[in-house]
Amino acid sequence: MKIAVVGAGIFGISAAVKLAQNSHRVDLFEKEDGILKAASGINQFRLHRGFHYPRSSETTGDSIRTEKSFRLEYGQAVIDDGEQYYGIAKEGSLISADTYLDFCQKFKLGHEHIKPAFLNHSQIDLCLRAKEGRIDHAKLKKICLSRIKKLRVNLRLETKATPGLLKNYDLAVLCAYANLNSLLLHVPDQQKKYQFELCEKPVVKLPRQFTGKSLVMMDGPFMCLDPLGGTDKFLLGNVVHAIHQSNIGLHPEVDDKFLPILNKGIIKNPPITNFKKFIESGVQFIPELAKAEHIGSMFTIRTVLPHKEETDERPTIVSRINDKTITVFSGKFSNCVEAAEKVLEMVKEV
Ligand SMILES: Cc1cc2nc3c(=O)[nH]c(=O)nc-3n(C[C@H](O)[C@H](O)[C@H](O)COP(=O)(O)OP(=O)(O)OC[C@H]3O[C@@H](n4cnc5c(N)ncnc54)[C@H](O)[C@@H]3O)c2cc1C
């Protein structure tokens, strides 16, 4: 079959490669000038094992189940050294330390109790050391480009796919994440509402003592910190201050001022930043964060199902819209290989 895959994020690339491995002719469309430039290039790069989602058994189960297939396909891009910590905040957490421990036991999430010196334990009820991988974006990009080349996937960069263009194909697989609905304009009853969040990811340098350390403060409006791939830099996260704009609807609403910096990698001296707020809210848990040097920030859109605040669930949904269209809405990175397998099964049924 002649198949168009839209979106060269990790979900589109995984689907394109899987289809090409099964003898389909695949054109992979990407509107940016490179692969993995949107959410797949600007995120916290955690290969989740479940620790992050104590309020959603489904997302925890998905993470545990799909980690293996992700590692089989992209294992060379996973970094397993370092120290990963999960803390429960003393005040304002949506779950208690006891509930979190019960959750870890239920899902057999191995951990040890620990009190690392870099944390302010007067603000923390519980700290666990966990084992989780992180994704090296530069290595992932290399692996993806080599597969695309080897399997002769026709990568069409700087080419925006439209419903009109897709008519020329036997089938279209839409992996456009934040832009999914713009490719379904001709089938409006198939469009779905999402919650769009325009996120900032500050990149910082930290004192040497932080080398290899990750922390997520749970479970609510807190912060996280992760090494950035194999570099000496770190990524900051913050549930509140990362979000500059948010809307629920069919399409993301993005102020003009963000357009030049959206999905453009690390922006030095960004014209808009919440960096100071990230630090102010982070120092209560990590006092030394006050010494962070701001290298720059990255900006992208996160797309999640609306009204899921209670569980914070992040499902991946593969749907057959009609005989000519399959959509992939992505949750977490690790689901991309399983989603590609589902796409292949659906293509076989068409
Ligand atoms: C701030 C943030 C932190 C996150 N942290 C984590 C984490 O730590 N671990 C984890 O597992 N997940 C995390 N996620 C989620 C994860 O990053 C995403 O689920 C995943 O990267 C989405 O991949 P994708 O291929 O579906 O989308 P994308 O990577 O966004 O790819 C979609 C591509 O489609 C292209 N496109 C759109 N429309 C068109 C068109 N008409 N024509 C051509 N191209 C088009 C876009 O340019 C884009 O490149 C995070 C997400 C965000 C935003």
The ligand as an SDF file (V2000), in Angstrom:
LIG
                    3D

 53 58  0  0  0  0  0  0  0  0999 V2000
    6.5580   19.3360   28.5230 C   0  0  0  0  0  0  0  0  0  0  0  0
    6.3960   17.8650   28.2400 C   0  0  0  0  0  0  0  0  0  0  0  0
    7.0100   16.9200   29.0760 C   0  0  0  0  0  0  0  0  0  0  0  0
    6.8520   15.5520   28.8020 C   0  0  0  0  0  0  0  0  0  0  0  0
    7.5780   14.6440   29.5220 N   0  0  0  0  0  0  0  0  0  0  0  0
    7.5320   13.3400   29.1740 C   0  0  0  0  0  0  0  0  0  0  0  0
    8.3890   12.3890   29.8030 C   0  0  0  0  0  0  0  0  0  0  0  0
    9.2320   12.7340   30.6390 O   0  0  0  0  0  0  0  0  0  0  0  0
    8.2580   11.0800   29.4350 N   0  0  0  0  0  0  0  0  0  0  0  0
    7.3440   10.6620   28.4960 C   0  0  0  0  0  0  0  0  0  0  0  0
    7.2580    9.4680   28.2330 O   0  0  0  0  0  0  0  0  0  0  0  0
    6.5450   11.5500   27.8650 N   0  0  0  0  0  0  0  0  0  0  0  0
    6.6360   12.8670   28.1670 C   0  0  0  0  0  0  0  0  0  0  0  0
    5.8660   13.7710   27.4930 N   0  0  0  0  0  0  0  0  0  0  0  0
    4.9470   13.2820   26.4570 C   0  0  0  0  0  0  0  0  0  0  0  0
    5.6990   12.9230   25.1700 C   0  0  0  0  0  0  0  0  0  0  0  0
    6.7270   13.8580   24.9400 O   0  0  0  0  0  0  0  0  0  0  0  0
    4.7220   12.9200   24.0060 C   0  0  0  0  0  0  0  0  0  0  0  0
    3.6460   12.0430   24.2850 O   0  0  0  0  0  0  0  0  0  0  0  0
    5.3740   12.4240   22.7180 C   0  0  0  0  0  0  0  0  0  0  0  0
    6.6470   12.9720   22.5170 O   0  0  0  0  0  0  0  0  0  0  0  0
    4.4830   12.8130   21.5690 C   0  0  0  0  0  0  0  0  0  0  0  0
    5.0280   12.2510   20.4040 O   0  0  0  0  0  0  0  0  0  0  0  0
    4.2500   12.4190   19.0420 P   0  0  0  0  0  0  0  0  0  0  0  0
    5.0640   11.7880   17.9970 O   0  0  0  0  0  0  0  0  0  0  0  0
    2.8370   11.9690   19.2060 O   0  0  0  0  0  0  0  0  0  0  0  0
    4.1270   14.0200   18.8650 O   0  0  0  0  0  0  0  0  0  0  0  0
    5.2240   15.1070   18.4030 P   0  0  0  0  0  0  0  0  0  0  0  0
    6.5650   14.7520   18.8680 O   0  0  0  0  0  0  0  0  0  0  0  0
    4.6680   16.4360   18.7920 O   0  0  0  0  0  0  0  0  0  0  0  0
    5.2100   14.9530   16.8370 O   0  0  0  0  0  0  0  0  0  0  0  0
    4.1400   15.4080   16.0340 C   0  0  0  0  0  0  0  0  0  0  0  0
    4.7750   15.9860   14.7920 C   0  0  0  0  0  0  0  0  0  0  0  0
    3.7660   16.2420   13.8200 O   0  0  0  0  0  0  0  0  0  0  0  0
    4.1740   17.3680   13.0730 C   0  0  0  0  0  0  0  0  0  0  0  0
    2.9890   17.8640   12.3630 N   0  0  0  0  0  0  0  0  0  0  0  0
    1.8350   18.3110   12.9120 C   0  0  0  0  0  0  0  0  0  0  0  0
    0.9500   18.6400   11.9380 N   0  0  0  0  0  0  0  0  0  0  0  0
    1.5570   18.3800   10.7630 C   0  0  0  0  0  0  0  0  0  0  0  0
    1.1610   18.4980    9.3970 C   0  0  0  0  0  0  0  0  0  0  0  0
   -0.0570   18.9410    9.0390 N   0  0  0  0  0  0  0  0  0  0  0  0
    2.0510   18.1390    8.4320 N   0  0  0  0  0  0  0  0  0  0  0  0
    3.3000   17.6870    8.7560 C   0  0  0  0  0  0  0  0  0  0  0  0
    3.7210   17.5650   10.0330 N   0  0  0  0  0  0  0  0  0  0  0  0
    2.8590   17.8880   11.0260 C   0  0  0  0  0  0  0  0  0  0  0  0
    4.7210   18.3000   14.1370 C   0  0  0  0  0  0  0  0  0  0  0  0
    5.5670   19.2880   13.5950 O   0  0  0  0  0  0  0  0  0  0  0  0
    5.4620   17.3190   15.0440 C   0  0  0  0  0  0  0  0  0  0  0  0
    6.8270   17.2060   14.7130 O   0  0  0  0  0  0  0  0  0  0  0  0
    6.0290   15.1390   27.7230 C   0  0  0  0  0  0  0  0  0  0  0  0
    5.4340   16.0920   26.8870 C   0  0  0  0  0  0  0  0  0  0  0  0
    5.6480   17.4400   27.1150 C   0  0  0  0  0  0  0  0  0  0  0  0
    5.0960   18.4360   26.1430 C   0  0  0  0  0  0  0  0  0  0  0  0
  1  2  1  0
  2  3  1  0
  2 52  2  0
  3  4  2  0
  4  5  1  0
  4 50  1  0
  5  6  2  0
  6  7  1  0
  6 13  1  0
  7  8  2  0
  7  9  1  0
  9 10  1  0
 10 11  2  0
 10 12  1  0
 12 13  2  0
 13 14  1  0
 14 15  1  0
 14 50  1  0
 15 16  1  0
 16 17  1  0
 16 18  1  0
 18 19  1  0
 18 20  1  0
 20 21  1  0
 20 22  1  0
 22 23  1  0
 23 24  1  0
 24 25  2  0
 24 26  1  0
 24 27  1  0
 27 28  1  0
 28 29  2  0
 28 30  1  0
 28 31  1  0
 31 32  1  0
 32 33  1  0
 33 34  1  0
 33 48  1  0
 34 35  1  0
 35 36  1  0
 35 46  1  0
 36 37  1  0
 36 45  1  0
 37 38  2  0
 38 39  1  0
 39 40  1  0
 39 45  2  0
 40 41  1  0
 40 42  2  0
 42 43  1  0
 43 44  2  0
 44 45  1  0
 46 47  1  0
 46 48  1  0
 48 49  1  0
 50 51  2  0
 51 52  1  0
 52 53  1  0
M  END
$$$$
